[in-house]
Structure formats: structure tokens, C-alpha cells
């Protein structure tokens, strides 16, 4: 057995040991977070960016865009399907990962063409590693923010193990999901404020098919809502589970949603959705659906109408 250093060297040894222990506790044995920057790339060089949010799509008769808001408790997970292309926005909590995988497999999904982690909170990316491990994955969109949680590291490890990378989209970037077009309305860039409040880094996507549109807000808050102008939108996935930190009056008066969907858990500890948010939506005449009351919510859009069906 080797000797322990004595005197001054003993103090250095002790300090070094403490630092190593702290790093292991924070990052695990692999310390993969140290190289996280190498996993991110931007779309700026090839981005299709336009200043107006008035994007148009051609309607294909008999080909609906189908959006499913999975019932994953106090969490988010949304599947968009169009013309054989699948986009999954968030994947629930760690405990819901297997549930999301089952939902997808029961629908016959084998490939996720676009996998979006709106921001690295556990109730949005907790199940992403399960999804990555169980399906063929195309493009992964995540904001350029970091957190030291085990959940985030598990997602990064799953991405790395499959040789995939993360793409950080820019505001105004447009991509197609089958017959629908999607525009990035907000996206985190790694500011100090975003890293201290990850909700502010949420990737927000507006999807258009024919005359109908969807706005997926992630956990975006008032600050995100006030950062830009918003077009009227048919279906609003209400930000931050109906919290009073989102869905400001000015924002809702611009969007004027006909349908609002709130992903929320039964009797959750946060009291979501807040009554003030429900009151503002009701004042606009918006039809509200909630996963805690309606289970999984499915919306079929033919480009002219949106038809809602619920699990319960």
C-alpha cells in the first residue's frame, strides 16, 4: 500500500480528492458533459429563414396531419404525423419513457424523423433516451443550453452512443414535416438568463397545414411571448402546463386560439393549470382540452378543419 502524502502535500492531496469526488457526483464516471459543445451544431448556414410568419402549404386531399398530445402526467410529449413523417416534441419524464415508447410502437412508429427536446427539464426530456434507444432517429433539435442533471447526461449519452448530433435551430428556420411546414418561433441560445431559467430556452414551433395551424409552446414564459409578434393560430399547446408565468393576455389576444391543449397531471403539486390562465382562454371563447381530464388528445387536420378526439 502506498503512503499518504504528509504536510503541505497532504493538504494538496485532500483538496484534489475533494474536487475529483465533486466532479464524479456531478457528472458521473464518464464526465461526458465536458465535451458537450462538440455535440451541438447550428442550422444557420443552410437555414431557410423568412421574416414573415405567414407561411403557406398546399393541402393534399385525403392526407390529414395528425397531432397526438400523449397523456404523460405532469409532462409533455406530442407526436406529429404527416405523409409518413414523424415528429416527436418532448418525451415525458424518466418514469414515462417506457410509456412513450409503447405509445409510439402501438401506432406502428419505427422512425422518428424529427426529435425535439424543447428544453432540458426532466418533464420534457426524461424519456428521450428511451426513445433514442428504441427507434431510428433522424434530426435532433435542442436549444443550446446546458444543465448538470443525470437526466440531461443520459440523453447526451444515448445520442453519443448512436453517433448522432444535436442541431440548434435559429428563429425563422423553416422545415417540413410531411405536408406541413414548421417555423421556429423561439429557441434558446445559451444566455446566462436561459441557463438559470431553462423555460426561457424553450424551442417554440408553429406548424401550418392549409388554413390551419398549431403552436407548440414548450414551457415558454411571458418573456418569450413578449419577444415577438404572433400570428393567429388554430390550436395552441398552452405554455408551461397552464402556469401563470405563461399565456399572457397580450400573447393570447394575438394568437386567439380556437382550441387549447394543456398537458398536465392529475392533482399535480403545482396547481396547474392556473385558474387565471383558464379564465383568459375562456374569455376568448377557446375550447380547452386537458390531458388530466381527457387523456391522450388527438387532432386530425385536413387543412380546412381540425377534428378533436379524446381518450376519455
Secondary structure, 3 states (H helix, E strand, C coil): CCCCCCHHHHHHHHHHHHHHHHHHHHHCCCCHHHHHHHHEEECCCCCCECCCCCCCCCCCCCCCEEEEECCCCCCCCEEEEECCEEEEECCCCHHHHHHHHHHHHHCCCCEEEEEEECCCCHHHHCCHHHHHHHCEEEEEEECCCCCCCHHHHHHHHHHHHCCCCEEECCCCEEEEECCEEEEEEECCCCCHHHHHCHHHHCCEEEEEECCEEEEECCCCCHHHHCCCCCCCCCEEECHHHHCCCCCCHHHHHHHCCCEEEECCCCCCCCCCCCHHHHHHHHHCCCEEEEHHHHCCEEEEECCCCEEEEECC
